[in-house]
Amino acid sequence: MRVIINGKEREIPENTNIPALIRLLNIKTPYLAIELNREIAKKSAWDNIFLKEGDKIEIVTFVGGG
Amino acid sequence: MEDLLEIGGKKFKSRLLVGTGKYETPELMLGAIKESGAEVVTVALRRINIEGQQRTILDYLSELNVTILPNTAACYTADEAIRTAMLAREMGLSNMIKLEVIGDKKTLFPDNEALIEAAKVLVKEGFIVLPYTTDDPVVAKKLEDIGCAAVMPLGAPIGSGLGIRNPYNIKIILETVKVPVIVDAGVGTASDAAIAMELGASGVLMNTGIAAAKNPVKMARAMKLAVEAGRLAYLAGRMPKRLYATASSPLTDLIE
């Protein structure tokens, strides 16, 4: 199925939850926050959040700034 | 008694707060932050680079014992700033937020109306809000009344290095609010930081002043010393300015 991650369309397997998505994208850092369709996906709920066709996901981290 | 900076119940020995942007390498950034002695360090929130290098700034900063102060830089509406702040808190490191709502691309001056609106929401949400504002005492008072933990008037536009362009307004803000006043933006060199502190500011926040120096590590040390010197001079209480001379040596018992 197709989802949009950080503005870019990607093909991911059915029944992908957030931890699986993180592994799939090969994201190693623990410093992450995630929005699913503009709602914050709380870390404590990640295991139970399964993505659906057309979902819009934002994966953010901290970068240098003033 | 130890002279500490207290923001939202957290106490800091250093009155210098530093940013993490614009460094050529992460190693240079770490070297400069260590030398600055800063205990509060600002970061920005952005999409993670999925394809590229994934060592994030926090993987570097984790070796320092500093408080992370996320910002809402590049937000132009209250909604964007609130959304960014919520995501920053979700990172699980800090409920402090350097609240920026920018009103103009060229000057990066804040949109104070949107800033106040966003500050109201974030204070209610339980954030320790540190708003970046113009050097306007009326706005500073409103931000304090809303419940912001500090106010952060600019010395000059972000990244301009023009110094404290309106010391009189900073002075009025210091007389107007009881929360800490942190001069944020505009500091270009050590004397600028000292001037802010001599006026009575509780602290100074800077990024480009250190990061864009030819030698950021040396400048970080200069800024640390300037903030300390300015603070001491403020606490010591400067002599009054006089138009004419008053001799320092005795005027009696002169040889003839």
Interface residues (C-beta under 8 A of the other chain):
Chain A: I5 N6 G7 L25 N26 I27 K28 T29 Y31 L32 A33 I34 E35 R38 I40 K42 K43 E58 I59 V60 T61 F62 V63 G64 G65 G66
Chain B: G19 T20 G21 K22 Y23 M29 T42 V43 A44 L45 R46 R47 I48 I50 Q54 R55 T56 I57 L58 D59 I68 P70 N71 A73 R83 M86 L87 A88 E90 M91 G92 L93 I158 G159 A185 L205 M206 N207 T208
